[in-house]
Amino acid sequence: MSALVLAATARETVAEYLDAVFTVYLILIFAYVVVSIMFSVGIRPPYSRWTSAVIDFLRQVVEPYLNVFRRFMPTFGPLDLSPMVATFVLIIVWRIVVSAVHG
């Protein structure tokens, strides 16, 4: 009986961890979109090492995921709809994976 309880607790812990990972990645996508909008409007943060590092980090983490959707989506002028579609797909996969692990 204790092995069954331990397995259930481990599944819950893994599900909570995956939930946190998906949440952080969703926040990173949102931050990347906000920074991209700031750049397109012309608002540039003053050059400093930490802002450059943050922007480079966001670009390196989020761009590979968004590029998957950019390959299949048509462009609508200056609008890039790939973050919206990528966020929608991420939320669907997030719910499926966490509920499958949680049981």
FITI-615342 format. One record per atom (N, C-alpha, C, O, CB): y, x, z; residue number from 0. Coordinates in steps of 0.05 Angstrom, whole numbers, plus 5000, padded with zeros to 4 digits. Glycine has a CB too. Layout:
N
+-------+------+------+-----+
| north | east |   up | pos |
+-------+------+------+-----+
|     Y |    X |    Z | NUM |
...
+-------+------+------+-----+
END
This chain:
103
+-------+------+------+-----+
| north | east |   up | pos |
+-------+------+------+-----+
|  4976 | 5016 | 5000 |   0 |
|  5000 | 5000 | 5000 |   0 |
|  5025 | 5017 | 5000 |   0 |
|  5045 | 5011 | 4986 |   0 |
|  5000 | 4981 | 5024 |   0 |
|  5025 | 5040 | 5015 |   1 |
|  5049 | 5057 | 5016 |   1 |
|  5054 | 5070 | 4990 |   1 |
|  5077 | 5075 | 4983 |   1 |
|  5046 | 5078 | 5038 |   1 |
|  5034 | 5076 | 4974 |   2 |
|  5038 | 5088 | 4947 |   2 |
|  5052 | 5068 | 4929 |   2 |
|  5068 | 5076 | 4913 |   2 |
|  5011 | 5097 | 4935 |   2 |
|  5046 | 5043 | 4932 |   3 |
|  5059 | 5022 | 4916 |   3 |
|  5088 | 5020 | 4923 |   3 |
|  5105 | 5017 | 4906 |   3 |
|  5044 | 4995 | 4919 |   3 |
|  5094 | 5021 | 4949 |   4 |
|  5122 | 5019 | 4958 |   4 |
|  5137 | 5044 | 4949 |   4 |
|  5160 | 5042 | 4940 |   4 |
|  5123 | 5016 | 4989 |   4 |
|  5124 | 5067 | 4950 |   5 |
|  5137 | 5092 | 4941 |   5 |
|  5143 | 5091 | 4912 |   5 |
|  5164 | 5100 | 4903 |   5 |
|  5119 | 5116 | 4948 |   5 |
|  5124 | 5081 | 4896 |   6 |
|  5129 | 5079 | 4867 |   6 |
|  5151 | 5059 | 4861 |   6 |
|  5167 | 5064 | 4842 |   6 |
|  5103 | 5069 | 4853 |   6 |
|  5153 | 5037 | 4875 |   7 |
|  5175 | 5018 | 4871 |   7 |
|  5202 | 5031 | 4878 |   7 |
|  5221 | 5026 | 4864 |   7 |
|  5170 | 4993 | 4887 |   7 |
|  5202 | 5046 | 4900 |   8 |
|  5227 | 5059 | 4908 |   8 |
|  5235 | 5080 | 4887 |   8 |
|  5259 | 5083 | 4881 |   8 |
|  5224 | 5072 | 4936 |   8 |
|  5216 | 5095 | 4876 |   9 |
|  5222 | 5115 | 4856 |   9 |
|  5233 | 5102 | 4831 |   9 |
|  5251 | 5112 | 4818 |   9 |
|  5197 | 5131 | 4849 |   9 |
|  5221 | 5079 | 4823 |  10 |
|  5231 | 5065 | 4799 |  10 |
|  5260 | 5055 | 4803 |  10 |
|  5276 | 5056 | 4785 |  10 |
|  5213 | 5041 | 4792 |  10 |
|  5265 | 5045 | 4827 |  11 |
|  5292 | 5036 | 4834 |  11 |
|  5312 | 5059 | 4832 |  11 |
|  5334 | 5056 | 4822 |  11 |
|  5293 | 5023 | 4861 |  11 |
|  5304 | 5082 | 4843 |  12 |
|  5321 | 5105 | 4843 |  12 |
|  5327 | 5115 | 4815 |  12 |
|  5350 | 5121 | 4808 |  12 |
|  5309 | 5128 | 4859 |  12 |
|  5306 | 5115 | 4798 |  13 |
|  5310 | 5124 | 4770 |  13 |
|  5328 | 5104 | 4756 |  13 |
|  5345 | 5111 | 4740 |  13 |
|  5283 | 5126 | 4756 |  13 |
|  5324 | 5078 | 4761 |  14 |
|  5341 | 5057 | 4748 |  14 |
|  5370 | 5060 | 4757 |  14 |
|  5388 | 5057 | 4740 |  14 |
|  5330 | 5029 | 4755 |  14 |
|  5374 | 5066 | 4782 |  15 |
|  5402 | 5070 | 4792 |  15 |
|  5414 | 5094 | 4779 |  15 |
|  5438 | 5094 | 4772 |  15 |
|  5402 | 5072 | 4822 |  15 |
|  5399 | 5115 | 4776 |  16 |
|  5409 | 5140 | 4764 |  16 |
|  5416 | 5134 | 4734 |  16 |
|  5437 | 5143 | 4725 |  16 |
|  5388 | 5162 | 4766 |  16 |
|  5398 | 5121 | 4720 |  17 |
|  5404 | 5115 | 4692 |  17 |
|  5429 | 5097 | 4689 |  17 |
|  5445 | 5100 | 4671 |  17 |
|  5380 | 5101 | 4679 |  17 |
|  5431 | 5078 | 4708 |  18 |
|  5455 | 5061 | 4708 |  18 |
|  5480 | 5077 | 4711 |  18 |
|  5500 | 5072 | 4698 |  18 |
|  5453 | 5039 | 4730 |  18 |
|  5480 | 5097 | 4729 |  19 |
|  5503 | 5114 | 4733 |  19 |
|  5509 | 5131 | 4709 |  19 |
|  5532 | 5135 | 4702 |  19 |
|  5498 | 5132 | 4758 |  19 |
|  5488 | 5141 | 4696 |  20 |
|  5492 | 5158 | 4672 |  20 |
|  5505 | 5142 | 4649 |  20 |
|  5524 | 5151 | 4636 |  20 |
|  5465 | 5170 | 4662 |  20 |
|  5495 | 5117 | 4645 |  21 |
|  5507 | 5100 | 4624 |  21 |
|  5536 | 5093 | 4631 |  21 |
|  5553 | 5092 | 4614 |  21 |
|  5490 | 5075 | 4621 |  21 |
|  5541 | 5088 | 4657 |  22 |
|  5569 | 5082 | 4665 |  22 |
|  5587 | 5105 | 4660 |  22 |
|  5609 | 5101 | 4649 |  22 |
|  5569 | 5074 | 4695 |  22 |
|  5579 | 5129 | 4667 |  23 |
|  5596 | 5152 | 4662 |  23 |
|  5601 | 5156 | 4632 |  23 |
|  5623 | 5163 | 4624 |  23 |
|  5583 | 5178 | 4674 |  23 |
|  5580 | 5153 | 4616 |  24 |
|  5584 | 5157 | 4587 |  24 |
|  5602 | 5136 | 4575 |  24 |
|  5618 | 5142 | 4557 |  24 |
|  5557 | 5156 | 4573 |  24 |
|  5601 | 5111 | 4585 |  25 |
|  5619 | 5091 | 4576 |  25 |
|  5648 | 5097 | 4584 |  25 |
|  5666 | 5093 | 4568 |  25 |
|  5611 | 5064 | 4588 |  25 |
|  5652 | 5108 | 4607 |  26 |
|  5679 | 5117 | 4616 |  26 |
|  5689 | 5140 | 4598 |  26 |
|  5712 | 5141 | 4592 |  26 |
|  5678 | 5125 | 4646 |  26 |
|  5671 | 5158 | 4591 |  27 |
|  5679 | 5180 | 4574 |  27 |
|  5687 | 5170 | 4546 |  27 |
|  5706 | 5181 | 4535 |  27 |
|  5656 | 5200 | 4571 |  27 |
|  5673 | 5151 | 4535 |  28 |
|  5681 | 5139 | 4510 |  28 |
|  5708 | 5126 | 4512 |  28 |
|  5725 | 5130 | 4494 |  28 |
|  5660 | 5118 | 4500 |  28 |
|  5713 | 5111 | 4533 |  29 |
|  5739 | 5099 | 4537 |  29 |
|  5761 | 5119 | 4539 |  29 |
|  5782 | 5116 | 4527 |  29 |
|  5738 | 5081 | 4563 |  29 |
|  5756 | 5141 | 4554 |  30 |
|  5777 | 5162 | 4557 |  30 |
|  5782 | 5175 | 4530 |  30 |
|  5805 | 5181 | 4524 |  30 |
|  5767 | 5183 | 4578 |  30 |
|  5761 | 5180 | 4515 |  31 |
|  5765 | 5192 | 4488 |  31 |
|  5781 | 5174 | 4470 |  31 |
|  5798 | 5184 | 4455 |  31 |
|  5737 | 5198 | 4476 |  31 |
|  5776 | 5148 | 4471 |  32 |
|  5792 | 5129 | 4455 |  32 |
|  5821 | 5130 | 4463 |  32 |
|  5839 | 5130 | 4446 |  32 |
|  5780 | 5101 | 4457 |  32 |
|  5826 | 5130 | 4489 |  33 |
|  5854 | 5130 | 4499 |  33 |
|  5868 | 5156 | 4490 |  33 |
|  5891 | 5155 | 4481 |  33 |
|  5854 | 5127 | 4530 |  33 |
|  5855 | 5178 | 4492 |  34 |
|  5867 | 5204 | 4484 |  34 |
|  5871 | 5204 | 4454 |  34 |
|  5892 | 5214 | 4445 |  34 |
|  5849 | 5227 | 4492 |  34 |
|  5853 | 5193 | 4438 |  35 |
|  5857 | 5192 | 4409 |  35 |
|  5880 | 5174 | 4402 |  35 |
|  5895 | 5181 | 4383 |  35 |
|  5831 | 5182 | 4396 |  35 |
|  5883 | 5152 | 4416 |  36 |
|  5906 | 5134 | 4410 |  36 |
|  5932 | 5148 | 4417 |  36 |
|  5952 | 5146 | 4402 |  36 |
|  5903 | 5108 | 4426 |  36 |
|  5932 | 5162 | 4439 |  37 |
|  5956 | 5177 | 4447 |  37 |
|  5964 | 5197 | 4425 |  37 |
|  5987 | 5200 | 4419 |  37 |
|  5952 | 5191 | 4474 |  37 |
|  5944 | 5212 | 4415 |  38 |
|  5949 | 5231 | 4394 |  38 |
|  5959 | 5218 | 4368 |  38 |
|  5977 | 5228 | 4355 |  38 |
|  5924 | 5248 | 4388 |  38 |
|  5947 | 5195 | 4361 |  39 |
|  5956 | 5182 | 4336 |  39 |
|  5984 | 5171 | 4338 |  39 |
|  5998 | 5168 | 4318 |  39 |
|  5936 | 5160 | 4329 |  39 |
|  5992 | 5163 | 4362 |  40 |
|  6019 | 5153 | 4366 |  40 |
|  6040 | 5176 | 4367 |  40 |
|  6063 | 5171 | 4362 |  40 |
|  6021 | 5136 | 4392 |  40 |
|  6031 | 5199 | 4373 |  41 |
|  6048 | 5222 | 4374 |  41 |
|  6053 | 5233 | 4402 |  41 |
|  6069 | 5252 | 4405 |  41 |
|  6074 | 5216 | 4361 |  41 |
|  6040 | 5222 | 4421 |  42 |
|  6043 | 5232 | 4449 |  42 |
|  6023 | 5255 | 4452 |  42 |
|  5999 | 5251 | 4452 |  42 |
|  6037 | 5209 | 4470 |  42 |
|  6033 | 5278 | 4455 |  43 |
|  6017 | 5302 | 4460 |  43 |
|  6022 | 5312 | 4488 |  43 |
|  6045 | 5316 | 4496 |  43 |
|  6023 | 5324 | 4438 |  43 |
|  6000 | 5317 | 4503 |  44 |
|  6004 | 5329 | 4529 |  44 |
|  6014 | 5358 | 4525 |  44 |
|  6006 | 5371 | 4506 |  44 |
|  5979 | 5328 | 4546 |  44 |
|  6030 | 5368 | 4544 |  45 |
|  6038 | 5395 | 4541 |  45 |
|  6014 | 5414 | 4543 |  45 |
|  5994 | 5408 | 4556 |  45 |
|  6058 | 5403 | 4564 |  45 |
|  6015 | 5436 | 4528 |  46 |
|  5993 | 5454 | 4527 |  46 |
|  5988 | 5466 | 4555 |  46 |
|  6006 | 5478 | 4567 |  46 |
|  5997 | 5476 | 4506 |  46 |
|  5964 | 5463 | 4563 |  47 |
|  5955 | 5477 | 4587 |  47 |
|  5925 | 5480 | 4584 |  47 |
|  5912 | 5466 | 4568 |  47 |
|  5963 | 5462 | 4614 |  47 |
|  5913 | 5498 | 4599 |  48 |
|  5885 | 5503 | 4597 |  48 |
|  5868 | 5479 | 4605 |  48 |
|  5848 | 5473 | 4591 |  48 |
|  5877 | 5527 | 4614 |  48 |
|  5876 | 5465 | 4626 |  49 |
|  5859 | 5444 | 4636 |  49 |
|  5860 | 5419 | 4617 |  49 |
|  5840 | 5406 | 4613 |  49 |
|  5867 | 5436 | 4664 |  49 |
|  5884 | 5413 | 4605 |  50 |
|  5884 | 5390 | 4587 |  50 |
|  5869 | 5397 | 4561 |  50 |
|  5855 | 5380 | 4550 |  50 |
|  5913 | 5383 | 4580 |  50 |
|  5871 | 5421 | 4552 |  51 |
|  5856 | 5430 | 4529 |  51 |
|  5826 | 5429 | 4535 |  51 |
|  5811 | 5420 | 4518 |  51 |
|  5864 | 5458 | 4520 |  51 |
|  5818 | 5437 | 4558 |  52 |
|  5790 | 5437 | 4566 |  52 |
|  5779 | 5408 | 4568 |  52 |
|  5757 | 5402 | 4559 |  52 |
|  5785 | 5451 | 4592 |  52 |
|  5795 | 5390 | 4579 |  53 |
|  5787 | 5362 | 4582 |  53 |
|  5784 | 5349 | 4554 |  53 |
|  5765 | 5335 | 4549 |  53 |
|  5807 | 5346 | 4599 |  53 |
|  5804 | 5354 | 4537 |  54 |
|  5803 | 5342 | 4510 |  54 |
|  5779 | 5353 | 4494 |  54 |
|  5766 | 5338 | 4480 |  54 |
|  5829 | 5347 | 4495 |  54 |
|  5775 | 5379 | 4496 |  55 |
|  5752 | 5391 | 4482 |  55 |
|  5726 | 5380 | 4493 |  55 |
|  5707 | 5375 | 4478 |  55 |
|  5753 | 5422 | 4485 |  55 |
|  5724 | 5377 | 4520 |  56 |
|  5700 | 5366 | 4532 |  56 |
|  5695 | 5338 | 4522 |  56 |
|  5672 | 5331 | 4514 |  56 |
|  5702 | 5366 | 4562 |  56 |
|  5715 | 5321 | 4522 |  57 |
|  5712 | 5294 | 4512 |  57 |
|  5703 | 5293 | 4483 |  57 |
|  5685 | 5278 | 4475 |  57 |
|  5738 | 5278 | 4515 |  57 |
|  5715 | 5310 | 4467 |  58 |
|  5708 | 5311 | 4438 |  58 |
|  5679 | 5320 | 4435 |  58 |
|  5664 | 5308 | 4419 |  58 |
|  5727 | 5331 | 4424 |  58 |
|  5670 | 5340 | 4449 |  59 |
|  5643 | 5350 | 4446 |  59 |
|  5622 | 5331 | 4456 |  59 |
|  5599 | 5331 | 4447 |  59 |
|  5640 | 5377 | 4460 |  59 |
|  5629 | 5315 | 4476 |  60 |
|  5609 | 5296 | 4488 |  60 |
|  5608 | 5270 | 4472 |  60 |
|  5586 | 5259 | 4469 |  60 |
|  5616 | 5291 | 4517 |  60 |
|  5631 | 5260 | 4463 |  61 |
|  5632 | 5234 | 4451 |  61 |
|  5628 | 5234 | 4421 |  61 |
|  5616 | 5216 | 4410 |  61 |
|  5657 | 5220 | 4458 |  61 |
|  5639 | 5253 | 4407 |  62 |
|  5639 | 5254 | 4378 |  62 |
|  5611 | 5252 | 4366 |  62 |
|  5607 | 5238 | 4347 |  62 |
|  5652 | 5279 | 4368 |  62 |
|  5590 | 5267 | 4376 |  63 |
|  5564 | 5264 | 4364 |  63 |
|  5553 | 5235 | 4364 |  63 |
|  5540 | 5227 | 4345 |  63 |
|  5544 | 5282 | 4378 |  63 |
|  5558 | 5221 | 4386 |  64 |
|  5549 | 5193 | 4387 |  64 |
|  5565 | 5176 | 4368 |  64 |
|  5553 | 5159 | 4355 |  64 |
|  5551 | 5183 | 4416 |  64 |
|  5591 | 5179 | 4367 |  65 |
|  5607 | 5163 | 4349 |  65 |
|  5602 | 5169 | 4320 |  65 |
|  5604 | 5151 | 4303 |  65 |
|  5636 | 5167 | 4355 |  65 |
|  5595 | 5194 | 4313 |  66 |
|  5590 | 5201 | 4286 |  66 |
|  5566 | 5187 | 4274 |  66 |
|  5564 | 5182 | 4250 |  66 |
|  5585 | 5231 | 4284 |  66 |
|  5547 | 5179 | 4291 |  67 |
|  5524 | 5164 | 4282 |  67 |
|  5533 | 5137 | 4270 |  67 |
|  5523 | 5129 | 4250 |  67 |
|  5504 | 5159 | 4306 |  67 |
|  5552 | 5125 | 4283 |  68 |
|  5562 | 5099 | 4274 |  68 |
|  5582 | 5102 | 4251 |  68 |
|  5585 | 5084 | 4235 |  68 |
|  5575 | 5084 | 4297 |  68 |
|  5596 | 5123 | 4251 |  69 |
|  5616 | 5128 | 4229 |  69 |
|  5602 | 5131 | 4202 |  69 |
|  5614 | 5125 | 4181 |  69 |
|  5633 | 5152 | 4235 |  69 |
|  5577 | 5141 | 4202 |  70 |
|  5563 | 5144 | 4177 |  70 |
|  5557 | 5118 | 4164 |  70 |
|  5556 | 5116 | 4139 |  70 |
|  5537 | 5159 | 4182 |  70 |
|  5553 | 5097 | 4180 |  71 |
|  5544 | 5071 | 4169 |  71 |
|  5567 | 5050 | 4167 |  71 |
|  5563 | 5030 | 4154 |  71 |
|  5523 | 5060 | 4186 |  71 |
|  5590 | 5056 | 4179 |  72 |
|  5611 | 5036 | 4179 |  72 |
|  5632 | 5043 | 4158 |  72 |
|  5640 | 5066 | 4155 |  72 |
|  5624 | 5035 | 4207 |  72 |
|  5641 | 5022 | 4144 |  73 |
|  5664 | 5027 | 4125 |  73 |
|  5690 | 5032 | 4141 |  73 |
|  5693 | 5022 | 4163 |  73 |
|  5667 | 5004 | 4105 |  73 |
|  5708 | 5046 | 4128 |  74 |
|  5734 | 5050 | 4141 |  74 |
|  5753 | 5028 | 4134 |  74 |
|  5752 | 5017 | 4112 |  74 |
|  5746 | 5078 | 4133 |  74 |
|  5769 | 5020 | 4153 |  75 |
|  5789 | 4999 | 4149 |  75 |
|  5817 | 5012 | 4152 |  75 |
|  5831 | 5007 | 4171 |  75 |
|  5785 | 4976 | 4168 |  75 |
|  5824 | 5028 | 4132 |  76 |
|  5850 | 5042 | 4133 |  76 |
|  5850 | 5061 | 4156 |  76 |
|  5831 | 5078 | 4158 |  76 |
|  5873 | 5022 | 4136 |  76 |
|  5870 | 5060 | 4173 |  77 |
|  5871 | 5079 | 4195 |  77 |
|  5855 | 5071 | 4219 |  77 |
|  5853 | 5086 | 4239 |  77 |
|  5900 | 5083 | 4203 |  77 |
|  5843 | 5047 | 4218 |  78 |
|  5827 | 5037 | 4241 |  78 |
|  5799 | 5049 | 4241 |  78 |
|  5785 | 5049 | 4221 |  78 |
|  5826 | 5007 | 4240 |  78 |
|  5792 | 5059 | 4264 |  79 |
|  5765 | 5069 | 4268 |  79 |
|  5750 | 5050 | 4287 |  79 |
|  5756 | 5049 | 4311 |  79 |
|  5765 | 5098 | 4280 |  79 |
|  5733 | 5034 | 4276 |  80 |
|  5719 | 5014 | 4292 |  80 |
|  5693 | 5024 | 4305 |  80 |
|  5679 | 5009 | 4319 |  80 |
|  5713 | 4989 | 4275 |  80 |
|  5686 | 5049 | 4299 |  81 |
|  5661 | 5060 | 4309 |  81 |
|  5660 | 5060 | 4340 |  81 |
|  5638 | 5056 | 4351 |  81 |
|  5657 | 5088 | 4299 |  81 |
|  5682 | 5065 | 4355 |  82 |
|  5680 | 5064 | 4384 |  82 |
|  5672 | 5036 | 4395 |  82 |
|  5657 | 5034 | 4414 |  82 |
|  5706 | 5073 | 4397 |  82 |
|  5682 | 5015 | 4381 |  83 |
|  5675 | 4988 | 4390 |  83 |
|  5646 | 4982 | 4386 |  83 |
|  5632 | 4972 | 4404 |  83 |
|  5692 | 4967 | 4376 |  83 |
|  5636 | 4989 | 4362 |  84 |
|  5608 | 4984 | 4356 |  84 |
|  5590 | 5002 | 4373 |  84 |
|  5569 | 4993 | 4384 |  84 |
|  5602 | 4989 | 4326 |  84 |
|  5598 | 5027 | 4377 |  85 |
|  5582 | 5046 | 4394 |  85 |
|  5581 | 5036 | 4422 |  85 |
|  5561 | 5038 | 4436 |  85 |
|  5594 | 5074 | 4392 |  85 |
|  5604 | 5025 | 4432 |  86 |
|  5604 | 5015 | 4460 |  86 |
|  5586 | 4990 | 4462 |  86 |
|  5571 | 4988 | 4482 |  86 |
|  5633 | 5008 | 4468 |  86 |
|  5587 | 4973 | 4443 |  87 |
|  5570 | 4949 | 4443 |  87 |
|  5541 | 4956 | 4443 |  87 |
|  5525 | 4945 | 4458 |  87 |
|  5577 | 4932 | 4418 |  87 |
|  5533 | 4975 | 4425 |  88 |
|  5505 | 4984 | 4424 |  88 |
|  5497 | 4998 | 4450 |  88 |
|  5475 | 4994 | 4460 |  88 |
|  5501 | 5003 | 4400 |  88 |
|  5515 | 5014 | 4461 |  89 |
|  5509 | 5028 | 4486 |  89 |
|  5504 | 5008 | 4509 |  89 |
|  5486 | 5012 | 4525 |  89 |
|  5532 | 5047 | 4494 |  89 |
|  5520 | 4987 | 4510 |  90 |
|  5516 | 4967 | 4532 |  90 |
|  5490 | 4953 | 4528 |  90 |
|  5476 | 4948 | 4548 |  90 |
|  5539 | 4947 | 4532 |  90 |
|  5482 | 4946 | 4503 |  91 |
|  5457 | 4933 | 4499 |  91 |
|  5434 | 4951 | 4507 |  91 |
|  5415 | 4942 | 4521 |  91 |
|  5454 | 4924 | 4469 |  91 |
|  5434 | 4976 | 4498 |  92 |
|  5413 | 4995 | 4505 |  92 |
|  5412 | 5000 | 4535 |  92 |
|  5391 | 5002 | 4546 |  92 |
|  5416 | 5022 | 4489 |  92 |
|  5436 | 5002 | 4547 |  93 |
|  5438 | 5006 | 4575 |  93 |
|  5423 | 4984 | 4591 |  93 |
|  5407 | 4990 | 4608 |  93 |
|  5468 | 5007 | 4584 |  93 |
|  5429 | 4959 | 4584 |  94 |
|  5416 | 4937 | 4598 |  94 |
|  5386 | 4936 | 4594 |  94 |
|  5371 | 4931 | 4612 |  94 |
|  5428 | 4910 | 4590 |  94 |
|  5377 | 4942 | 4569 |  95 |
|  5349 | 4941 | 4563 |  95 |
|  5334 | 4963 | 4579 |  95 |
|  5314 | 4958 | 4591 |  95 |
|  5344 | 4944 | 4533 |  95 |
|  5345 | 4988 | 4578 |  96 |
|  5332 | 5010 | 4590 |  96 |
|  5331 | 5007 | 4621 |  96 |
|  5310 | 5012 | 4633 |  96 |
|  5346 | 5036 | 4583 |  96 |
|  5353 | 5000 | 4633 |  97 |
|  5354 | 4998 | 4662 |  97 |
|  5336 | 4975 | 4672 |  97 |
|  5322 | 4978 | 4692 |  97 |
|  5383 | 4993 | 4672 |  97 |
|  5336 | 4953 | 4658 |  98 |
|  5318 | 4931 | 4666 |  98 |
|  5289 | 4938 | 4662 |  98 |
|  5272 | 4929 | 4677 |  98 |
|  5326 | 4905 | 4651 |  98 |
|  5283 | 4953 | 4641 |  99 |
|  5255 | 4961 | 4636 |  99 |
|  5245 | 4980 | 4657 |  99 |
|  5222 | 4978 | 4666 |  99 |
|  5252 | 4973 | 4608 |  99 |
|  5262 | 4998 | 4665 | 100 |
|  5255 | 5018 | 4686 | 100 |
|  5253 | 5004 | 4713 | 100 |
|  5235 | 5010 | 4729 | 100 |
|  5274 | 5041 | 4687 | 100 |
|  5272 | 4987 | 4718 | 101 |
|  5273 | 4974 | 4745 | 101 |
|  5249 | 4955 | 4748 | 101 |
|  5239 | 4953 | 4770 | 101 |
|  5299 | 4958 | 4748 | 101 |
|  5241 | 4942 | 4727 | 102 |
|  5217 | 4925 | 4729 | 102 |
|  5222 | 4897 | 4736 | 102 |
|  5203 | 4882 | 4738 | 102 |
|  5199 | 4936 | 4748 | 102 |
+-------+------+------+-----+
END
